[in-house]
């Protein structure tokens, strides 16, 4: 089979599965089947793509040359074991933290195995496949699977990279700090706007625009120059005021604020914005205000 002549089924039609299926369709690939535990939620996607919809991974796998498992990480191996005869097919998972071992059952049945993990926030109700364009994608696999996935990624506008298997978890942790954990930080920042008598929508719009520009700065300026804020400027008085107000209005955020300021200090020193003595003074203020 050639790259775009390969038929594809997607097992798991959540945010990532939907984005990849739609992106592949837009790029000229044929999506023959979708498998979902909740078919009623995925019927509109199947209709859009002209794909068969089933709740059986094995049935979907029979209809395609390439089988993409877009299921939760812990479900990859169990779902792979349901696929049946996959000789000559390519079986791919999309988990950032997992290597190819979770597909050993499929490999033992004659499949070529691989993984494709876009480094991007893909949310239900978000931009879907458009969010994938320009994103980095970690790719691994057998020679045949890796070659196919590399071409597939490029066709979708992704930038493929290879992550050593021994560092998959570290790589995924890095992505999760931004793609997952940062969203909790953003939500907490937005909720502070409620104490300003402003609604979440207003706060989300303001924070969303800020984080977009922070991302642009990170890409354009790099580390350490994209790191900024009162810690980098050495504004000890501002940090003291932040801690005072947090202790009154959102005490649960005090330890997090302290940790975030502490993270900024080495980068401020690297930029030449702070010397070690001023950084130590800020650290002492943090300790005093958190009861340490």
C-alpha positions as CSV (number, residue, x, y, z in Angstrom):
1,X,0.0,0.0,0.0
2,X,1.1,3.6,-0.5
3,X,0.8,6.2,2.2
4,X,-2.5,7.8,1.3
5,X,-4.0,4.6,-0.2
6,X,-3.9,2.9,3.2
7,X,-7.4,2.7,4.8
8,X,-7.6,3.8,8.4
9,X,-9.8,2.9,11.4
10,X,-9.8,4.9,14.6
11,X,-10.6,3.1,17.8
12,X,-11.6,5.6,20.5
13,X,-13.5,8.7,19.2
14,X,-12.7,11.2,21.9
15,X,-11.0,14.5,21.3
16,X,-7.7,13.1,19.9
17,X,-9.3,10.3,17.9
18,X,-11.8,12.7,16.3
19,X,-9.0,15.3,15.5
20,X,-6.8,12.6,13.8
21,X,-9.7,11.1,11.9
22,X,-10.9,14.5,10.6
23,X,-7.4,15.6,9.9
24,X,-6.6,12.4,8.0
25,X,-9.8,12.8,6.0
26,X,-9.0,16.4,5.1
27,X,-5.5,15.3,4.0
28,X,-6.9,12.7,1.5
29,X,-6.8,9.5,3.6
30,X,-9.9,7.2,3.7
31,X,-11.3,6.6,7.2
32,X,-13.2,3.3,6.8
33,X,-14.3,2.7,10.4
34,X,-14.7,4.2,13.8
35,X,-15.0,2.2,17.0
36,X,-16.5,3.9,20.1
37,X,-17.8,2.7,23.5
38,X,-20.5,5.4,23.1
39,X,-21.6,5.1,19.4
40,X,-24.4,7.6,20.0
41,X,-21.8,10.3,20.8
42,X,-19.8,9.6,17.7
43,X,-22.4,9.1,15.0
44,X,-22.0,12.6,13.7
45,X,-18.3,12.1,13.2
46,X,-18.9,8.8,11.3
47,X,-21.5,10.5,9.1
48,X,-19.2,13.3,8.3
49,X,-16.4,11.0,7.3
50,X,-18.5,8.4,5.6
51,X,-17.1,5.8,8.0
52,X,-18.7,2.6,9.5
53,X,-19.4,3.0,13.2
54,X,-19.2,0.1,15.6
55,X,-18.6,-0.6,19.3
56,X,-16.3,-3.5,18.4
57,X,-12.6,-2.8,18.0
58,X,-12.1,-6.1,16.2
59,X,-14.8,-5.3,13.7
60,X,-13.3,-1.9,13.0
61,X,-9.8,-3.4,12.6
62,X,-11.0,-5.8,9.9
63,X,-12.0,-2.8,7.7
64,X,-8.6,-1.0,7.6
65,X,-4.9,-1.3,6.8
66,X,-3.9,1.0,9.7
67,X,-5.5,0.7,13.1
68,X,-5.1,3.8,15.4
69,X,-5.8,3.2,19.1
70,X,-6.8,6.6,20.5
71,X,-7.9,5.1,23.9
72,X,-6.8,5.9,27.4
73,X,-3.3,4.8,28.2
74,X,-4.2,1.9,30.5
75,X,-6.7,0.6,27.9
76,X,-4.2,0.2,25.0
77,X,-2.9,-3.3,25.8
78,X,-6.4,-4.7,26.5
79,X,-7.9,-3.2,23.4
80,X,-4.9,-4.4,21.3
81,X,-5.6,-7.9,22.5
82,X,-9.2,-7.7,21.1
83,X,-8.1,-6.9,17.5
84,X,-7.9,-10.5,16.2
85,X,-5.9,-11.1,13.0
86,X,-3.8,-8.1,12.3
87,X,-1.2,-9.7,10.1
88,X,0.3,-7.2,7.7
89,X,-1.5,-4.3,9.3
90,X,-0.1,-1.3,11.1
91,X,-1.3,-0.9,14.7
92,X,-0.6,2.5,16.3
93,X,-1.3,4.0,19.7
94,X,-1.3,7.7,20.5
95,X,-0.1,7.7,24.2
96,X,2.8,9.9,24.9
97,X,4.1,8.0,27.9
98,X,4.0,4.5,26.5
99,X,6.4,2.7,24.3
100,X,5.7,-0.1,21.8
101,X,5.6,-2.8,24.4
102,X,1.9,-2.2,25.0
103,X,1.3,-3.4,21.5
104,X,3.3,-6.6,21.9
105,X,0.2,-8.8,21.5
106,X,-0.5,-7.2,18.1
107,X,3.1,-7.5,17.1
108,X,3.0,-11.2,18.0
109,X,0.0,-11.6,15.7
110,X,2.0,-10.2,12.7
111,X,1.3,-6.5,12.9
112,X,3.7,-3.7,12.4
113,X,3.5,-1.5,15.5
114,X,4.1,2.2,16.1
115,X,3.1,5.3,18.1
116,X,2.1,8.8,17.2
117,X,1.7,11.4,19.9
118,X,1.0,15.0,19.0
119,X,2.4,17.5,21.4
120,X,-0.7,19.7,21.5
121,X,-3.8,20.4,23.6
122,X,-6.7,18.8,21.9
123,X,-9.9,19.3,23.7
124,X,-13.5,18.3,23.0
125,X,-15.2,21.4,21.7
126,X,-11.8,22.9,20.8
127,X,-10.2,23.5,17.3
128,X,-9.9,19.8,16.6
129,X,-7.7,18.8,13.7
130,X,-6.8,22.5,13.1
131,X,-5.0,22.5,16.4
132,X,-2.7,19.8,15.1
133,X,-1.3,21.9,12.3
134,X,2.3,22.9,13.2
135,X,2.4,20.8,16.3
136,X,5.3,18.5,17.1
137,X,4.6,14.8,17.0
138,X,6.6,12.1,18.7
139,X,6.9,9.0,16.4
140,X,8.2,5.5,17.1
141,X,7.7,2.1,15.5
142,X,9.1,-0.6,13.3
143,X,10.7,0.6,10.1
144,X,7.6,0.2,8.1
145,X,5.3,1.8,10.7
146,X,7.7,4.6,11.4
147,X,8.0,5.5,7.7
148,X,4.2,5.5,7.3
149,X,3.6,7.5,10.4
150,X,6.2,10.1,9.4
151,X,4.5,10.7,6.1
152,X,1.1,10.7,7.7
153,X,2.2,13.3,10.3
154,X,3.7,15.5,7.6
155,X,0.5,15.3,5.6
156,X,-1.5,16.5,8.6
157,X,0.9,19.4,9.1
158,X,2.7,17.9,12.1
159,X,6.4,18.1,12.7
160,X,7.7,14.6,13.5
161,X,10.5,13.9,16.1
162,X,11.8,10.7,17.6
163,X,11.9,10.3,21.4
164,X,14.2,7.5,22.8
165,X,12.0,4.8,24.4
166,X,13.9,5.2,27.7
167,X,12.7,8.8,28.0
168,X,9.1,8.5,26.9
169,X,7.7,9.2,30.4
170,X,10.0,12.2,30.9
171,X,8.9,13.5,27.5
172,X,5.2,13.0,28.3
173,X,5.7,14.6,31.7
174,X,7.0,17.7,30.0
175,X,4.0,17.9,27.6
176,X,1.6,17.2,30.5
177,X,2.9,20.1,32.6
178,X,1.8,22.4,29.8
179,X,-1.1,20.5,28.2
180,X,-2.6,19.1,31.3
181,X,-1.4,20.6,34.6
182,X,-1.2,24.2,33.3
183,X,-4.9,24.1,32.5
184,X,-5.6,23.6,36.2
185,X,-3.4,26.6,37.0
186,X,-5.3,28.7,34.3
187,X,-8.7,27.6,35.7
188,X,-7.5,28.7,39.2
189,X,-6.4,32.0,37.9
190,X,-9.7,32.6,36.2
191,X,-11.6,31.7,39.4
192,X,-9.8,34.5,41.2
193,X,-11.7,36.9,38.9
194,X,-14.9,35.9,40.7
195,X,-13.6,37.8,43.7
196,X,-13.4,40.9,41.4
197,X,-17.2,40.5,40.7
198,X,-16.3,39.5,37.1
199,X,-17.5,36.3,35.6
200,X,-15.5,33.2,34.4
201,X,-16.0,34.1,30.8
202,X,-14.3,37.5,31.2
203,X,-11.5,35.9,33.2
204,X,-11.1,33.1,30.7
205,X,-10.9,35.5,27.8
206,X,-8.3,37.7,29.5
207,X,-6.1,34.7,30.6
208,X,-6.5,32.9,27.3
209,X,-5.1,35.9,25.4
210,X,-2.2,36.1,27.9
211,X,-1.3,32.5,27.6
212,X,-1.4,32.6,23.8
213,X,1.1,35.5,23.9
214,X,3.2,33.7,26.5
215,X,3.4,30.7,24.1
216,X,4.4,32.9,21.2
217,X,7.1,34.4,23.4
218,X,8.4,31.0,24.4
219,X,8.6,30.0,20.8
220,X,10.2,33.3,19.6
221,X,12.5,34.1,22.5
222,X,13.2,30.7,24.0
223,X,14.4,29.9,27.5
224,X,15.3,31.8,29.7
225,X,14.1,35.0,28.0
226,X,10.5,34.1,27.9
227,X,10.4,33.7,31.7
228,X,9.0,36.9,33.3
229,X,7.0,38.3,36.1
230,X,7.8,39.8,39.6
231,X,10.3,37.0,40.5
232,X,12.4,37.8,37.4
233,X,12.1,41.5,38.1
234,X,13.1,41.1,41.7
235,X,9.9,42.8,42.9
236,X,10.0,41.4,46.5
237,X,7.3,43.8,47.6
238,X,4.9,42.6,45.0
239,X,5.5,39.0,45.9
240,X,4.9,39.8,49.6
241,X,1.5,41.5,48.6
242,X,0.6,38.5,46.4
243,X,1.2,36.1,49.3
244,X,-0.8,38.3,51.7
245,X,-3.8,38.5,49.4
246,X,-3.7,34.8,48.6
247,X,-3.6,33.9,52.3
248,X,-6.9,35.7,52.7
249,X,-8.7,35.0,49.4
250,X,-7.3,31.7,48.2
251,X,-5.0,30.1,50.8
252,X,-5.0,26.8,48.9
253,X,-2.9,28.5,46.2
254,X,-0.1,29.8,48.5
255,X,2.1,26.7,48.2
256,X,1.6,26.6,44.4
257,X,2.5,30.3,44.2
258,X,5.6,29.8,46.3
259,X,6.7,26.9,44.0
260,X,6.1,28.9,40.8
261,X,8.1,31.9,42.0
262,X,10.9,29.5,43.1
263,X,10.9,27.9,39.6
264,X,11.4,31.4,38.0
265,X,14.5,32.3,40.1
266,X,17.2,30.3,38.3
267,X,16.0,31.6,35.0
268,X,16.1,35.2,36.3
269,X,19.7,34.6,37.4
270,X,20.5,33.0,34.0
271,X,19.1,36.1,32.2
272,X,21.2,38.4,34.4
273,X,18.1,40.0,35.9
274,X,18.9,38.8,39.5
275,X,22.1,38.1,41.3
276,X,22.2,35.2,43.7
277,X,21.8,37.5,46.7
278,X,18.6,39.0,45.5
279,X,17.3,35.6,44.6
280,X,18.1,34.4,48.1
281,X,16.2,37.4,49.5
282,X,13.1,36.4,47.5
283,X,13.5,32.8,48.7
284,X,13.6,34.0,52.3
285,X,10.4,36.1,51.8
286,X,8.7,33.0,50.4
287,X,9.7,31.0,53.4
288,X,8.5,33.6,55.8
289,X,5.1,33.9,54.2
290,X,4.4,30.2,54.0
291,X,5.3,29.3,57.5
292,X,8.5,27.5,56.6
